[in-house]
Amino acid sequence: MALIDNPFLGLDTTTLATLKTKVLDAIQACLMNQSYSLNGKSVNRADLGALNQTLGQIQWAIDDANGGAVSQSFVSFNGN
């Protein structure tokens, strides 16, 4: 995850903790009732992938604020 793509970097840890709690609550609500049907039409409430990404960004910002953010590098080996 690129640092430039994280809108939560620079926020104070209290705000980040509140946001993290709200995202976790949203994920739990989605897992309990992700979709429903009404008059034969199906409706999805939220995108769990987007919530998961947001949670990761918030956790990254919390780690950064606490001086513990670590960047990850992924290496792919092909070959002979």
C-alpha positions in Angstrom: 0.0 0.0 0.0 1.5 3.3 -1.1 1.7 5.9 1.6 0.3 8.5 -0.8 -2.8 6.4 -1.2 -3.7 6.5 2.5 -6.0 9.3 3.5 -5.7 8.5 7.2 -2.0 9.2 7.6 -1.5 12.2 9.9 -4.7 11.9 11.9 -4.4 11.7 15.6 -4.5 8.3 17.3 -7.8 9.0 19.0 -9.6 9.7 15.7 -7.9 6.7 14.1 -9.1 4.4 17.0 -12.6 5.7 16.6 -12.6 5.2 12.8 -11.2 1.7 13.3 -14.0 0.8 15.7 -16.6 2.2 13.2 -15.2 0.2 10.3 -15.1 -3.0 12.4 -18.7 -2.4 13.4 -19.6 -1.9 9.7 -17.9 -5.1 8.8 -19.7 -7.0 11.5 -23.0 -5.6 10.4 -22.3 -6.6 6.8 -21.4 -10.1 7.8 -24.6 -10.5 9.8 -26.8 -9.1 7.0 -24.8 -8.6 3.8 -27.8 -8.5 1.5 -31.5 -8.9 1.4 -34.3 -9.3 -1.1 -37.4 -7.2 -1.5 -40.1 -7.9 -4.0 -37.7 -10.2 -5.9 -34.9 -7.7 -6.1 -31.6 -8.3 -4.3 -29.8 -5.5 -2.6 -26.2 -5.5 -1.2 -25.5 -3.3 1.8 -21.8 -2.7 1.5 -18.6 -3.8 -0.2 -16.6 -5.9 2.3 -13.5 -5.6 0.1 -13.6 -1.8 0.4 -14.2 -2.0 4.2 -11.3 -4.4 4.5 -9.1 -2.0 2.5 -10.2 0.9 4.7 -9.4 -1.0 7.8 -6.0 -1.8 6.5 -5.3 1.9 5.8 -6.5 2.9 9.2 -4.3 0.3 10.9 -1.3 1.4 8.8 -1.9 5.0 9.9 -2.2 3.9 13.6 1.1 2.0 13.3 2.7 5.0 11.6 1.4 7.3 14.3 2.9 5.0 16.9 6.2 4.8 15.1 5.8 1.2 14.0 4.8 1.3 10.4 6.7 -1.1 8.2 6.7 -1.1 4.5 6.3 -4.4 2.7 8.0 -5.6 -0.4 6.9 -8.5 -2.4 9.3 -10.4 -4.6 8.4 -12.7 -7.3 10.8 -15.3 -8.5 10.5 -16.9 -11.9 12.7 -19.1 -13.7 15.2 -21.7 -14.0 
